[in-house]
Amino acid sequence: MPDILGTDDPKSVAFGFLSVFRTASLISSSRLTNIIMDISTQPEVFKKLLYEQREIVLKYGSNLSLSAIDNMHYLDAVILESLRLSNPAGL
């Protein structure tokens, strides 16, 4: 199995996250940018996401599947919190 997440390089990890986010067509580019900025400015969040993604790859392999996505609980929480904080209505 290739060592997909065997790096702490933020650019490599951001590219991986962007690949997943890009498929979410309902999220505007500005909100996607906010999600990436939120992750990149919080080192502890970044580390937890990196750990979760490494565990997903170990469990499910390098091919993305619905089962793997369903188990990305922390990534889901980070995305939802970022979307909540960047609410376009300004609530």
N, CA, C and O atoms as CSV, one atom per row, in Angstrom:
chain,resi,resn,atom,element,x,y,z
A,1,MET,N,N,0.842,-1.170,0.000
A,1,MET,CA,C,0.000,0.000,0.000
A,1,MET,C,C,0.894,1.241,0.000
A,1,MET,O,O,1.826,1.317,0.801
A,2,PRO,N,N,0.635,2.214,-0.876
A,2,PRO,CA,C,1.446,3.424,-0.899
A,2,PRO,C,C,1.261,4.224,0.391
A,2,PRO,O,O,0.189,4.208,0.995
A,3,ASP,N,N,2.301,4.911,0.796
A,3,ASP,CA,C,2.259,5.701,2.017
A,3,ASP,C,C,1.668,7.069,1.699
A,3,ASP,O,O,2.387,8.066,1.627
A,4,ILE,N,N,0.371,7.106,1.514
A,4,ILE,CA,C,-0.313,8.317,1.070
A,4,ILE,C,C,-0.173,9.451,2.070
A,4,ILE,O,O,0.151,10.575,1.687
A,5,LEU,N,N,-0.410,9.175,3.331
A,5,LEU,CA,C,-0.369,10.223,4.341
A,5,LEU,C,C,0.879,10.118,5.203
A,5,LEU,O,O,0.854,10.464,6.384
A,6,GLY,N,N,1.949,9.650,4.626
A,6,GLY,CA,C,3.193,9.510,5.359
A,6,GLY,C,C,3.974,10.808,5.400
A,6,GLY,O,O,5.202,10.790,5.481
A,7,THR,N,N,3.282,11.927,5.345
A,7,THR,CA,C,3.948,13.212,5.347
A,7,THR,C,C,3.228,14.169,6.278
A,7,THR,O,O,2.015,14.077,6.466
A,8,ASP,N,N,3.975,15.074,6.849
A,8,ASP,CA,C,3.387,16.156,7.633
A,8,ASP,C,C,3.403,17.445,6.819
A,8,ASP,O,O,3.126,18.523,7.345
A,9,ASP,N,N,3.726,17.330,5.536
A,9,ASP,CA,C,3.788,18.488,4.658
A,9,ASP,C,C,2.385,19.056,4.463
A,9,ASP,O,O,1.526,18.387,3.888
A,10,PRO,N,N,2.138,20.275,4.930
A,10,PRO,CA,C,0.802,20.860,4.812
A,10,PRO,C,C,0.279,20.928,3.382
A,10,PRO,O,O,-0.923,20.779,3.160
A,11,LYS,N,N,1.160,21.150,2.409
A,11,LYS,CA,C,0.703,21.231,1.014
A,11,LYS,C,C,0.161,19.886,0.537
A,11,LYS,O,O,-0.860,19.833,-0.148
A,12,SER,N,N,0.834,18.813,0.893
A,12,SER,CA,C,0.382,17.481,0.483
A,12,SER,C,C,-0.947,17.123,1.131
A,12,SER,O,O,-1.848,16.594,0.480
A,13,VAL,N,N,-1.056,17.418,2.411
A,13,VAL,CA,C,-2.294,17.109,3.120
A,13,VAL,C,C,-3.429,17.992,2.614
A,13,VAL,O,O,-4.548,17.518,2.419
A,14,ALA,N,N,-3.141,19.275,2.401
A,14,ALA,CA,C,-4.166,20.186,1.877
A,14,ALA,C,C,-4.654,19.718,0.513
A,14,ALA,O,O,-5.846,19.803,0.218
A,15,PHE,N,N,-3.747,19.228,-0.317
A,15,PHE,CA,C,-4.152,18.715,-1.627
A,15,PHE,C,C,-5.101,17.529,-1.474
A,15,PHE,O,O,-6.081,17.413,-2.210
A,16,GLY,N,N,-4.808,16.654,-0.522
A,16,GLY,CA,C,-5.689,15.511,-0.274
A,16,GLY,C,C,-7.067,15.949,0.183
A,16,GLY,O,O,-8.078,15.429,-0.289
A,17,PHE,N,N,-7.111,16.910,1.108
A,17,PHE,CA,C,-8.400,17.421,1.566
A,17,PHE,C,C,-9.140,18.112,0.425
A,17,PHE,O,O,-10.352,17.958,0.273
A,18,LEU,N,N,-8.399,18.869,-0.368
A,18,LEU,CA,C,-9.024,19.574,-1.490
A,18,LEU,C,C,-9.648,18.594,-2.468
A,18,LEU,O,O,-10.705,18.874,-3.034
A,19,SER,N,N,-9.019,17.461,-2.672
A,19,SER,CA,C,-9.577,16.443,-3.566
A,19,SER,C,C,-10.935,15.966,-3.076
A,19,SER,O,O,-11.844,15.739,-3.875
A,20,VAL,N,N,-11.073,15.815,-1.763
A,20,VAL,CA,C,-12.361,15.403,-1.201
A,20,VAL,C,C,-13.360,16.547,-1.281
A,20,VAL,O,O,-14.510,16.345,-1.671
A,21,PHE,N,N,-12.927,17.744,-0.914
A,21,PHE,CA,C,-13.826,18.893,-0.908
A,21,PHE,C,C,-14.327,19.246,-2.298
A,21,PHE,O,O,-15.467,19.678,-2.467
A,22,ARG,N,N,-13.471,19.060,-3.287
A,22,ARG,CA,C,-13.814,19.453,-4.652
A,22,ARG,C,C,-15.069,18.738,-5.136
A,22,ARG,O,O,-15.806,19.268,-5.967
A,23,THR,N,N,-15.309,17.565,-4.632
A,23,THR,CA,C,-16.488,16.808,-5.055
A,23,THR,C,C,-17.768,17.317,-4.409
A,23,THR,O,O,-18.865,16.956,-4.835
A,24,ALA,N,N,-17.638,18.131,-3.412
A,24,ALA,CA,C,-18.820,18.676,-2.739
A,24,ALA,C,C,-19.258,19.947,-3.458
A,24,ALA,O,O,-18.930,21.055,-3.033
A,25,SER,N,N,-19.986,19.782,-4.531
A,25,SER,CA,C,-20.334,20.910,-5.398
A,25,SER,C,C,-21.268,21.916,-4.744
A,25,SER,O,O,-21.423,23.024,-5.257
A,26,LEU,N,N,-21.890,21.566,-3.637
A,26,LEU,CA,C,-22.795,22.499,-2.979
A,26,LEU,C,C,-22.062,23.525,-2.120
A,26,LEU,O,O,-22.669,24.484,-1.645
A,27,ILE,N,N,-20.783,23.330,-1.922
A,27,ILE,CA,C,-19.997,24.267,-1.127
A,27,ILE,C,C,-19.334,25.262,-2.072
A,27,ILE,O,O,-18.605,24.873,-2.985
A,28,SER,N,N,-19.591,26.552,-1.846
A,28,SER,CA,C,-19.007,27.576,-2.707
A,28,SER,C,C,-17.497,27.642,-2.507
A,28,SER,O,O,-16.966,27.160,-1.506
A,29,SER,N,N,-16.826,28.241,-3.465
A,29,SER,CA,C,-15.362,28.326,-3.381
A,29,SER,C,C,-14.924,29.163,-2.186
A,29,SER,O,O,-13.895,28.867,-1.579
A,30,SER,N,N,-15.675,30.196,-1.836
A,30,SER,CA,C,-15.278,31.016,-0.684
A,30,SER,C,C,-15.427,30.237,0.624
A,30,SER,O,O,-14.615,30.395,1.536
A,31,ARG,N,N,-16.450,29.406,0.718
A,31,ARG,CA,C,-16.632,28.606,1.933
A,31,ARG,C,C,-15.587,27.496,1.987
A,31,ARG,O,O,-15.107,27.150,3.066
A,32,LEU,N,N,-15.236,26.941,0.839
A,32,LEU,CA,C,-14.177,25.939,0.780
A,32,LEU,C,C,-12.850,26.553,1.224
A,32,LEU,O,O,-12.078,25.931,1.954
A,33,THR,N,N,-12.601,27.773,0.776
A,33,THR,CA,C,-11.399,28.492,1.194
A,33,THR,C,C,-11.398,28.685,2.707
A,33,THR,O,O,-10.362,28.521,3.352
A,34,ASN,N,N,-12.545,29.029,3.274
A,34,ASN,CA,C,-12.640,29.193,4.732
A,34,ASN,C,C,-12.310,27.896,5.461
A,34,ASN,O,O,-11.620,27.917,6.480
A,35,ILE,N,N,-12.793,26.772,4.949
A,35,ILE,CA,C,-12.516,25.482,5.581
A,35,ILE,C,C,-11.011,25.213,5.583
A,35,ILE,O,O,-10.444,24.827,6.605
A,36,ILE,N,N,-10.377,25.418,4.444
A,36,ILE,CA,C,-8.936,25.176,4.336
A,36,ILE,C,C,-8.162,26.133,5.242
A,36,ILE,O,O,-7.194,25.732,5.888
A,37,MET,N,N,-8.587,27.393,5.288
A,37,MET,CA,C,-7.921,28.366,6.163
A,37,MET,C,C,-8.094,27.980,7.634
A,37,MET,O,O,-7.151,28.067,8.420
A,38,ASP,N,N,-9.295,27.557,7.996
A,38,ASP,CA,C,-9.527,27.147,9.383
A,38,ASP,C,C,-8.618,25.985,9.772
A,38,ASP,O,O,-8.065,25.970,10.871
A,39,ILE,N,N,-8.464,25.028,8.887
A,39,ILE,CA,C,-7.593,23.881,9.162
A,39,ILE,C,C,-6.130,24.319,9.238
A,39,ILE,O,O,-5.398,23.906,10.137
A,40,SER,N,N,-5.715,25.150,8.299
A,40,SER,CA,C,-4.296,25.515,8.221
A,40,SER,C,C,-3.854,26.452,9.341
A,40,SER,O,O,-2.662,26.533,9.634
A,41,THR,N,N,-4.782,27.153,9.966
A,41,THR,CA,C,-4.404,28.081,11.038
A,41,THR,C,C,-4.544,27.474,12.431
A,41,THR,O,O,-4.300,28.151,13.430
A,42,GLN,N,N,-4.934,26.212,12.504
A,42,GLN,CA,C,-5.096,25.546,13.797
A,42,GLN,C,C,-4.291,24.242,13.800
A,42,GLN,O,O,-4.801,23.195,13.400
A,43,PRO,N,N,-3.044,24.306,14.245
A,43,PRO,CA,C,-2.164,23.134,14.193
A,43,PRO,C,C,-2.732,21.885,14.872
A,43,PRO,O,O,-2.520,20.775,14.384
A,44,GLU,N,N,-3.439,22.043,15.971
A,44,GLU,CA,C,-3.995,20.869,16.660
A,44,GLU,C,C,-5.088,20.206,15.828
A,44,GLU,O,O,-5.186,18.980,15.792
A,45,VAL,N,N,-5.905,21.008,15.164
A,45,VAL,CA,C,-6.943,20.468,14.278
A,45,VAL,C,C,-6.277,19.729,13.125
A,45,VAL,O,O,-6.684,18.625,12.763
A,46,PHE,N,N,-5.249,20.351,12.553
A,46,PHE,CA,C,-4.514,19.739,11.446
A,46,PHE,C,C,-3.948,18.379,11.862
A,46,PHE,O,O,-4.067,17.402,11.123
A,47,LYS,N,N,-3.333,18.318,13.045
A,47,LYS,CA,C,-2.736,17.061,13.519
A,47,LYS,C,C,-3.793,15.978,13.719
A,47,LYS,O,O,-3.578,14.820,13.361
A,48,LYS,N,N,-4.932,16.358,14.292
A,48,LYS,CA,C,-6.005,15.378,14.508
A,48,LYS,C,C,-6.567,14.882,13.181
A,48,LYS,O,O,-6.865,13.696,13.033
A,49,LEU,N,N,-6.712,15.789,12.216
A,49,LEU,CA,C,-7.187,15.381,10.890
A,49,LEU,C,C,-6.192,14.445,10.222
A,49,LEU,O,O,-6.579,13.446,9.617
A,50,LEU,N,N,-4.923,14.768,10.331
A,50,LEU,CA,C,-3.885,13.931,9.746
A,50,LEU,C,C,-3.915,12.537,10.366
A,50,LEU,O,O,-3.823,11.537,9.653
A,51,TYR,N,N,-4.042,12.467,11.678
A,51,TYR,CA,C,-4.121,11.179,12.371
A,51,TYR,C,C,-5.340,10.393,11.896
A,51,TYR,O,O,-5.240,9.204,11.593
A,52,GLU,N,N,-6.501,11.067,11.832
A,52,GLU,CA,C,-7.713,10.373,11.402
A,52,GLU,C,C,-7.552,9.830,9.982
A,52,GLU,O,O,-7.941,8.694,9.708
A,53,GLN,N,N,-6.988,10.624,9.085
A,53,GLN,CA,C,-6.842,10.187,7.700
A,53,GLN,C,C,-5.864,9.024,7.585
A,53,GLN,O,O,-6.069,8.119,6.776
A,54,ARG,N,N,-4.807,9.040,8.386
A,54,ARG,CA,C,-3.872,7.905,8.375
A,54,ARG,C,C,-4.563,6.629,8.845
A,54,ARG,O,O,-4.350,5.556,8.281
A,55,GLU,N,N,-5.385,6.751,9.871
A,55,GLU,CA,C,-6.128,5.595,10.379
A,55,GLU,C,C,-7.113,5.075,9.329
A,55,GLU,O,O,-7.285,3.864,9.188
A,56,ILE,N,N,-7.748,5.970,8.605
A,56,ILE,CA,C,-8.693,5.577,7.552
A,56,ILE,C,C,-7.958,4.796,6.466
A,56,ILE,O,O,-8.445,3.765,6.000
A,57,VAL,N,N,-6.785,5.286,6.064
A,57,VAL,CA,C,-6.006,4.600,5.024
A,57,VAL,C,C,-5.571,3.222,5.512
A,57,VAL,O,O,-5.612,2.256,4.751
A,58,LEU,N,N,-5.158,3.123,6.760
A,58,LEU,CA,C,-4.762,1.815,7.300
A,58,LEU,C,C,-5.935,0.845,7.326
A,58,LEU,O,O,-5.764,-0.344,7.056
A,59,LYS,N,N,-7.106,1.337,7.645
A,59,LYS,CA,C,-8.279,0.478,7.771
A,59,LYS,C,C,-8.904,0.124,6.422
A,59,LYS,O,O,-9.304,-1.020,6.208
A,60,TYR,N,N,-8.992,1.109,5.501
A,60,TYR,CA,C,-9.733,0.911,4.257
A,60,TYR,C,C,-8.860,0.865,3.005
A,60,TYR,O,O,-9.354,0.556,1.920
A,61,GLY,N,N,-7.582,1.165,3.141
A,61,GLY,CA,C,-6.713,1.184,1.973
A,61,GLY,C,C,-6.716,2.551,1.308
A,61,GLY,O,O,-7.358,3.489,1.781
A,62,SER,N,N,-5.996,2.644,0.215
A,62,SER,CA,C,-5.789,3.944,-0.426
A,62,SER,C,C,-6.925,4.370,-1.346
A,62,SER,O,O,-6.966,5.526,-1.769
A,63,ASN,N,N,-7.846,3.471,-1.664
A,63,ASN,CA,C,-8.976,3.840,-2.518
A,63,ASN,C,C,-10.103,4.400,-1.664
A,63,ASN,O,O,-10.519,3.789,-0.679
A,64,LEU,N,N,-10.585,5.559,-2.052
A,64,LEU,CA,C,-11.670,6.199,-1.326
A,64,LEU,C,C,-12.961,5.424,-1.534
A,64,LEU,O,O,-13.309,5.086,-2.666
A,65,SER,N,N,-13.665,5.143,-0.458
A,65,SER,CA,C,-14.929,4.411,-0.543
A,65,SER,C,C,-15.953,5.086,0.365
A,65,SER,O,O,-15.597,5.910,1.207
A,66,LEU,N,N,-17.217,4.735,0.190
A,66,LEU,CA,C,-18.258,5.291,1.052
A,66,LEU,C,C,-18.041,4.894,2.506
A,66,LEU,O,O,-18.300,5.682,3.416
A,67,SER,N,N,-17.572,3.684,2.721
A,67,SER,CA,C,-17.289,3.239,4.094
A,67,SER,C,C,-16.202,4.097,4.729
A,67,SER,O,O,-16.302,4.477,5.896
A,68,ALA,N,N,-15.173,4.394,3.960
A,68,ALA,CA,C,-14.092,5.235,4.478
A,68,ALA,C,C,-14.613,6.635,4.788
A,68,ALA,O,O,-14.321,7.188,5.848
A,69,ILE,N,N,-15.379,7.201,3.872
A,69,ILE,CA,C,-15.927,8.545,4.078
A,69,ILE,C,C,-16.844,8.568,5.295
A,69,ILE,O,O,-16.808,9.514,6.082
A,70,ASP,N,N,-17.659,7.539,5.454
A,70,ASP,CA,C,-18.571,7.461,6.600
A,70,ASP,C,C,-17.831,7.432,7.931
A,70,ASP,O,O,-18.414,7.764,8.964
A,71,ASN,N,N,-16.574,7.047,7.927
A,71,ASN,CA,C,-15.790,6.976,9.157
A,71,ASN,C,C,-14.870,8.171,9.365
A,71,ASN,O,O,-14.029,8.151,10.263
A,72,MET,N,N,-15.013,9.199,8.559
A,72,MET,CA,C,-14.224,10.423,8.711
A,72,MET,C,C,-14.987,11.389,9.622
A,72,MET,O,O,-15.379,12.478,9.203
A,73,HIS,N,N,-15.188,10.974,10.864
A,73,HIS,CA,C,-16.016,11.729,11.799
A,73,HIS,C,C,-15.411,13.085,12.156
A,73,HIS,O,O,-16.124,14.087,12.214
A,74,TYR,N,N,-14.119,13.120,12.390
A,74,TYR,CA,C,-13.494,14.391,12.770
A,74,TYR,C,C,-13.479,15.353,11.587
A,74,TYR,O,O,-13.741,16.544,11.756
A,75,LEU,N,N,-13.177,14.855,10.402
A,75,LEU,CA,C,-13.208,15.710,9.215
A,75,LEU,C,C,-14.607,16.293,9.030
A,75,LEU,O,O,-14.750,17.478,8.731
A,76,ASP,N,N,-15.621,15.479,9.203
A,76,ASP,CA,C,-16.998,15.950,9.086
A,76,ASP,C,C,-17.282,17.047,10.111
A,76,ASP,O,O,-17.888,18.065,9.779
A,77,ALA,N,N,-16.850,16.843,11.347
A,77,ALA,CA,C,-17.071,17.837,12.400
A,77,ALA,C,C,-16.349,19.146,12.094
A,77,ALA,O,O,-16.898,20.225,12.314
A,78,VAL,N,N,-15.119,19.054,11.587
A,78,VAL,CA,C,-14.348,20.251,11.252
A,78,VAL,C,C,-15.032,21.021,10.126
A,78,VAL,O,O,-15.138,22.246,10.187
A,79,ILE,N,N,-15.490,20.317,9.109
A,79,ILE,CA,C,-16.174,20.977,7.991
A,79,ILE,C,C,-17.451,21.657,8.481
A,79,ILE,O,O,-17.697,22.819,8.157
A,80,LEU,N,N,-18.259,20.944,9.254
A,80,LEU,CA,C,-19.513,21.525,9.746
A,80,LEU,C,C,-19.264,22.745,10.631
A,80,LEU,O,O,-19.975,23.743,10.523
A,81,GLU,N,N,-18.264,22.672,11.501
A,81,GLU,CA,C,-17.956,23.811,12.368
A,81,GLU,C,C,-17.449,24.996,11.555
A,81,GLU,O,O,-17.818,26.137,11.831
A,82,SER,N,N,-16.622,24.743,10.572
A,82,SER,CA,C,-16.131,25.820,9.721
A,82,SER,C,C,-17.279,26.467,8.944
A,82,SER,O,O,-17.341,27.690,8.823
A,83,LEU,N,N,-18.178,25.645,8.422
A,83,LEU,CA,C,-19.340,26.185,7.711
A,83,LEU,C,C,-20.222,26.995,8.659
A,83,LEU,O,O,-20.763,28.030,8.272
A,84,ARG,N,N,-20.365,26.533,9.879
A,84,ARG,CA,C,-21.167,27.270,10.864
A,84,ARG,C,C,-20.543,28.624,11.172
A,84,ARG,O,O,-21.238,29.637,11.244
A,85,LEU,N,N,-19.219,28.631,11.355
A,85,LEU,CA,C,-18.529,29.876,11.686
A,85,LEU,C,C,-18.487,30.861,10.523
A,85,LEU,O,O,-18.415,32.071,10.738
A,86,SER,N,N,-18.531,30.359,9.310
A,86,SER,CA,C,-18.479,31.246,8.138
A,86,SER,C,C,-19.863,31.405,7.520
A,86,SER,O,O,-20.000,31.546,6.305
A,87,ASN,N,N,-20.881,31.380,8.367
A,87,ASN,CA,C,-22.262,31.505,7.918
A,87,ASN,C,C,-22.428,32.765,7.060
A,87,ASN,O,O,-22.150,33.868,7.531
A,88,PRO,N,N,-22.880,32.614,5.804
A,88,PRO,CA,C,-23.003,33.777,4.924
A,88,PRO,C,C,-24.067,34.770,5.383
A,88,PRO,O,O,-24.051,35.929,4.967
A,89,ALA,N,N,-24.982,34.335,6.228
A,89,ALA,CA,C,-26.025,35.234,6.718
A,89,ALA,C,C,-25.513,36.123,7.851
A,89,ALA,O,O,-26.175,37.078,8.257
A,90,GLY,N,N,-24.335,35.793,8.346
A,90,GLY,CA,C,-23.722,36.603,9.396
A,90,GLY,C,C,-24.448,36.526,10.727
A,90,GLY,O,O,-24.454,37.490,11.494
A,91,LEU,N,N,-25.054,35.390,10.999
A,91,LEU,CA,C,-25.790,35.237,12.261
A,91,LEU,C,C,-24.864,35.024,13.420
A,91,LEU,O,O,-25.318,34.876,14.554
